[in-house]
Amino acid sequence: MRKANPSPRTLARRFADQLGASPGRWLLQQRVLAARTLLEETELSVETIAIRVGLSSAANLRRRFHAMVHTTPAAYRRSFGRSTGGTKSTS
């Protein structure tokens, strides 16, 4: 029986071949995706979201989020977040 124990370099290469990104890049993409979901579905602060998704600080989340999504977390939430109270009627 053959033991599966690839070197870190081989594992990273196979990972990238299968998923199209290095392990670190894939993990960052998953964290930003989780942040997007939390921004859309909750009213949690950006700091809380950063900690929940493993990005450690609001500043780090903002930097990584902007690099991948090309907008800020606050602007993303304004565009895609659930509404909080609706619009007022003038009639």
Backbone hydrogen bonds, N-H to C=O, Kabsch-Sander energy under -0.5 kcal/mol:
donor,donor_aa,acceptor,acceptor_aa,energy
5,N,3,K,-1.1
11,L,7,S,-2.9
12,A,8,P,-2.5
13,R,9,R,-2.3
14,R,10,T,-2.8
15,F,11,L,-2.7
16,A,12,A,-2.5
17,D,13,R,-2.3
18,Q,14,R,-2.0
19,L,15,F,-2.8
20,G,16,A,-2.2
26,W,22,S,-2.9
27,L,23,P,-2.4
28,L,24,G,-2.2
29,Q,25,R,-2.5
30,Q,26,W,-2.3
31,R,27,L,-2.2
32,V,28,L,-2.5
33,L,29,Q,-2.4
34,A,30,Q,-2.3
35,A,31,R,-2.2
36,R,32,V,-2.6
37,T,33,L,-2.1
38,L,34,A,-2.3
39,L,35,A,-2.6
40,E,36,R,-2.1
41,E,37,T,-2.4
42,T,38,L,-1.9
49,I,45,S,-2.5
50,A,46,V,-2.6
51,I,47,E,-2.0
52,R,48,T,-2.5
53,V,49,I,-2.3
54,G,50,A,-0.5
54,G,51,I,-1.0
55,L,50,A,-2.9
56,S,50,A,-0.7
57,S,55,L,-1.6
61,L,57,S,-2.3
62,R,58,A,-2.9
63,R,59,A,-2.2
64,R,60,N,-2.7
65,F,61,L,-3.3
66,H,62,R,-2.4
67,A,63,R,-1.9
68,M,64,R,-1.6
69,V,65,F,-3.3
70,H,65,F,-0.6
70,H,66,H,-1.6
76,Y,72,T,-2.5
77,R,73,P,-2.5
78,R,74,A,-2.2
79,S,75,A,-1.9
80,F,76,Y,-3.0
81,G,77,R,-2.6
82,R,40,E,-1.9
